[in-house]
């Protein structure tokens, strides 16, 4: 099949492209700044409507996986116009082209579309984003709801894995503890950390099987940042006393974050062959991957 992947040099995108190439699909890797390592490289500026339309009309993909986004939560708060262009408007342009090409469209969204007052959110729970990042991503979701076509909104939570430039939370913890540095870690922020190779397989399965609607594809464990840091320390036999319990209210952030944005993944577990992983299993695989690198 012919896949077009936006954000293909990112943390999730680079894994998806790698997995798709291994499955012998034709993969068009769209990127903005950093060049992807695999696939057919296509430079794509998501703020340029004509370029998006021309690119899709030329390639005519069977499947589109739309990962590219402005994900800096504080940056979205200060650059609202740009966040709207990238996260909402570009999603609409891509999705409308997908309809014309009869291509299946997968939009990767976020746990930040919820306010975090209660966690373990299900797919049909009411959205209420706190910050502009969540609002702009929800804007992309609402656009798809208007289109009568084959699409899926896949919401995920705190992806982690290995990437050439992006340092994810478990690696940050590992490196600081190895350097004997004290680090502040939140005791009152809960998410569903998602191991990227697991996420990639779930997203590819959704896309190849054309599973429609909204699906929560994250890790299967609700856990605080602090408990996650403790798990990393335990598994790597590092000093947990260097973890300094910290509360979300003390953080000097521009944008408000949800306190509990954990996701209920039971629907994904029922419908997918690739199951959402428990955090212990994910961390084990992550550490093995680190060691083999």
Residue pairs with C-beta under 8 A, 6 or more apart in sequence:
1 25
1 26
1 62
1 63
1 208
2 25
2 26
2 28
2 59
2 60
2 61
2 62
2 63
3 20
3 25
3 26
3 27
3 28
3 61
3 62
3 63
3 64
3 65
3 207
4 28
4 30
4 42
4 56
4 59
4 61
4 63
4 64
4 65
4 103
5 13
5 16
5 17
5 20
5 27
5 28
5 29
5 30
5 39
5 64
5 65
5 67
6 13
6 30
6 44
6 46
6 64
6 65
6 66
6 67
6 68
6 94
7 13
7 30
7 31
7 66
7 67
7 68
7 69
8 14
8 16
8 17
8 27
8 29
8 30
8 31
8 36
8 39
8 67
9 29
9 31
9 33
9 34
9 35
9 36
9 37
10 67
10 68
10 163
10 166
11 159
11 161
11 163
11 166
11 168
11 196
12 67
12 108
12 156
12 159
12 196
12 199
12 200
12 203
13 29
13 36
13 65
13 67
13 68
14 36
14 37
14 38
14 163
14 164
15 161
15 196
15 197
15 199
15 200
16 65
16 67
16 200
16 203
16 204
17 27
17 29
17 36
17 37
17 38
17 39
18 37
18 38
18 200
19 197
19 200
19 201
19 204
20 27
20 39
20 204
21 27
21 38
21 39
23 204
26 40
27 38
27 39
27 40
28 39
28 40
28 42
28 59
28 61
29 36
29 38
29 39
29 40
29 41
29 42
30 42
30 43
30 44
30 55
30 68
31 41
31 42
31 43
31 44
32 43
32 44
32 45
32 46
32 68
34 165
35 41
42 55
42 59
44 51
44 52
44 55
44 68
45 51
46 52
46 68
46 85
46 86
46 90
47 82
47 85
47 86
47 90
49 89
49 93
52 90
52 93
52 94
52 97
53 93
53 97
56 64
56 94
56 97
56 98
56 101
57 97
57 101
60 101
60 103
61 101
61 103
62 103
62 104
63 103
63 104
63 106
63 207
63 208
64 94
64 98
64 103
64 104
64 105
64 106
65 106
65 108
65 203
65 207
66 91
66 94
66 95
66 105
66 106
66 107
66 108
67 108
68 86
68 90
69 86
69 87
69 108
69 137
70 76
70 79
70 82
70 83
70 86
70 87
70 133
70 136
71 133
72 133
73 112
73 131
73 133
73 253
73 255
73 257
74 253
74 254
74 255
75 83
76 83
76 87
76 131
76 132
76 133
76 136
76 255
77 131
77 132
77 133
77 254
77 255
78 254
80 132
80 136
83 132
83 133
83 136
84 136
84 139
86 136
87 133
87 136
87 137
87 139
87 140
88 136
88 137
88 139
88 140
88 143
91 107
91 139
91 140
91 143
91 144
92 140
92 143
94 105
95 105
95 107
95 143
95 144
95 147
95 149
95 151
96 147
97 103
98 104
98 105
98 149
98 150
98 151
99 147
99 148
99 149
102 149
102 150
103 150
104 150
104 151
104 152
104 207
104 210
105 144
105 149
105 150
105 151
105 152
106 151
106 152
106 154
106 203
106 206
106 207
107 140
107 141
107 144
107 151
107 152
107 153
107 154
108 154
108 155
108 156
108 203
109 137
109 138
109 140
109 141
109 153
109 154
109 155
109 156
110 133
110 134
110 137
110 155
110 156
110 157
111 121
111 155
111 156
111 157
111 158
111 191
111 192
111 218
111 258
111 261
111 262
111 263
112 129
112 130
112 131
112 133
112 134
112 137
112 257
112 258
112 261
113 127
113 129
113 134
113 137
113 138
113 141
113 155
114 121
114 125
114 127
114 128
114 129
114 134
114 258
114 261
115 128
115 129
115 130
115 258
116 130
116 257
116 258
116 259
116 260
116 261
117 258
117 259
117 260
118 260
119 190
119 222
119 260
119 261
119 262
120 222
120 262
120 263
120 264
121 216
121 261
121 262
121 263
121 264
122 216
122 264
122 266
122 267
123 155
123 213
123 214
123 215
123 216
123 267
124 214
127 138
127 141
129 135
129 137
129 138
130 255
130 256
130 257
130 258
131 255
131 256
131 257
132 255
133 255
134 258
141 153
141 214
144 151
144 153
150 210
150 212
151 212
152 206
152 207
152 210
152 211
152 212
152 213
152 214
152 215
153 213
153 214
153 215
154 202
154 203
154 206
154 214
154 215
154 216
154 217
155 214
155 215
155 216
155 217
155 218
155 263
156 194
156 199
156 216
156 217
156 218
156 263
157 191
157 192
157 193
157 194
157 218
157 219
157 261
157 262
157 263
158 169
158 191
158 192
158 193
158 194
158 218
158 219
159 168
159 193
159 194
159 195
159 196
159 199
160 168
160 169
160 170
160 171
160 193
160 194
160 195
160 196
160 282
160 286
161 168
161 195
161 196
161 197
161 286
161 289
162 168
162 171
162 196
162 286
162 289
162 290
162 293
167 175
169 193
169 225
169 228
169 229
170 193
170 228
170 232
170 283
170 286
171 290
172 183
173 183
173 185
173 228
173 229
173 232
173 233
173 243
174 232
174 236
174 238
174 290
176 183
176 242
177 183
177 232
177 233
177 236
177 238
177 239
177 242
177 243
178 236
178 238
180 239
180 242
181 242
182 242
182 243
182 244
183 229
183 242
183 243
183 244
184 244
184 246
185 225
185 226
185 229
185 243
185 244
185 245
185 246
186 224
186 225
186 226
186 246
186 247
186 248
186 251
187 224
187 225
187 226
187 245
187 246
187 247
188 224
188 247
188 248
188 259
189 224
189 225
189 248
189 257
189 259
189 260
190 222
190 223
190 224
190 225
190 259
190 260
190 261
190 262
191 218
191 222
191 223
191 225
191 261
191 262
192 218
192 219
192 220
192 221
192 222
192 223
192 261
192 262
192 263
192 265
193 218
193 219
193 221
193 223
193 228
193 279
193 282
194 217
194 218
194 219
194 276
194 282
195 219
195 277
195 282
195 283
195 285
195 286
197 285
197 289
198 219
198 274
198 276
198 277
198 282
198 285
199 217
199 218
201 274
202 217
202 268
202 272
202 274
202 276
203 217
205 211
205 272
205 273
205 274
206 215
206 217
206 272
211 271
211 272
215 267
215 268
215 271
216 263
216 264
216 265
216 267
216 268
217 265
217 268
217 272
217 276
218 262
218 263
218 265
218 276
219 265
219 276
219 277
219 278
219 279
219 282
220 265
220 269
220 275
220 276
220 277
220 278
220 279
221 278
221 279
221 280
222 260
222 262
223 231
223 262
223 279
226 243
226 245
228 279
229 243
230 240
230 243
231 279
231 280
231 283
232 238
232 283
233 239
233 240
233 243
234 240
235 283
235 284
235 287
236 287
248 257
248 259
251 257
265 276
268 275
268 276
269 275
269 276
277 285
